[in-house]
Amino acid sequence: MSGGQLIWRTQAGTHCARCLEPSADGTFYEFVRPYNFTSPSAAAAVVLDRNSNGRLEWKVVGSRLSYHQWQEENAQYSEIAEAAIHT
């Protein structure tokens, strides 16, 4: 790892200059300011330094649920609540 800042470019051409900098010991990069990614997969690709499906890579804190599983569960609860309102 070089001592400079890391800049990445997504397929859409967006990038974040000065968002990631080497850690104090130089073993990893860390976010030094907030950055809004366009998708869970874009965020996962930067963090993991490879192509990835962010909906499967990201996990809900304190559980083994993936972001995809969490979305599916919430969608089911929303459908149940919506059906209850209209009955």
C-alpha positions in Angstrom: 0.0 0.0 0.0 1.4 3.4 -0.9 1.2 6.3 1.5 -1.1 8.4 -0.6 -4.8 8.8 -0.7 -7.0 6.2 -2.5 -9.3 7.4 -5.2 -11.7 5.1 -7.0 -13.9 5.4 -10.0 -17.2 3.6 -10.5 -18.7 2.5 -13.8 -20.8 5.6 -13.7 -17.6 7.7 -13.5 -18.2 9.0 -10.0 -15.3 9.0 -7.5 -14.4 10.2 -4.1 -11.2 12.1 -3.8 -9.9 12.4 -0.2 -12.6 10.0 1.2 -10.2 7.2 2.0 -6.8 7.6 3.5 -4.3 5.0 4.9 -4.7 4.1 8.5 -2.1 5.2 11.1 -0.2 1.9 10.7 -0.7 1.8 6.9 -2.3 -1.7 6.9 -5.7 -0.5 5.6 -7.6 2.4 4.3 -10.3 4.2 6.3 -13.1 6.6 5.4 -12.2 10.1 6.6 -15.4 11.7 5.5 -18.9 10.5 4.6 -19.6 9.3 1.1 -23.0 8.3 -0.3 -22.7 5.3 -2.6 -25.3 4.8 -5.4 -25.9 1.2 -4.3 -25.0 -1.5 -1.8 -22.9 -3.2 -4.4 -20.9 -0.1 -5.2 -20.1 0.3 -1.5 -19.1 -3.3 -1.2 -16.9 -3.2 -4.3 -14.9 -0.3 -2.8 -14.6 -1.8 0.7 -13.8 -5.3 -0.6 -11.7 -4.1 -3.6 -13.5 -6.5 -6.0 -16.8 -6.9 -7.8 -19.5 -8.0 -5.3 -23.2 -8.2 -4.8 -23.7 -5.8 -1.9 -27.1 -7.1 -1.1 -25.5 -10.4 -0.2 -22.2 -9.1 1.3 -23.6 -6.6 3.8 -24.8 -8.1 7.0 -27.3 -6.7 9.6 -25.4 -5.8 12.8 -26.0 -8.4 15.5 -27.4 -11.0 13.1 -26.4 -13.3 10.3 -29.0 -11.7 7.9 -27.8 -10.3 4.7 -29.1 -7.0 3.5 -31.2 -8.9 0.9 -32.7 -11.1 3.6 -33.5 -8.1 5.7 -35.1 -6.3 2.8 -37.2 -9.4 2.0 -38.4 -9.7 5.6 -39.3 -6.0 5.8 -41.2 -6.3 2.5 -43.2 -9.2 3.9 -44.1 -7.3 7.1 -45.1 -4.2 5.0 -47.4 -6.4 2.8 -49.0 -7.9 5.9 -49.5 -4.5 7.5 -50.9 -3.1 4.3 -53.3 -6.0 4.0 -54.5 -5.6 7.6 -55.2 -1.9 7.0 -57.4 -2.6 4.0 -59.4 -5.4 5.6 
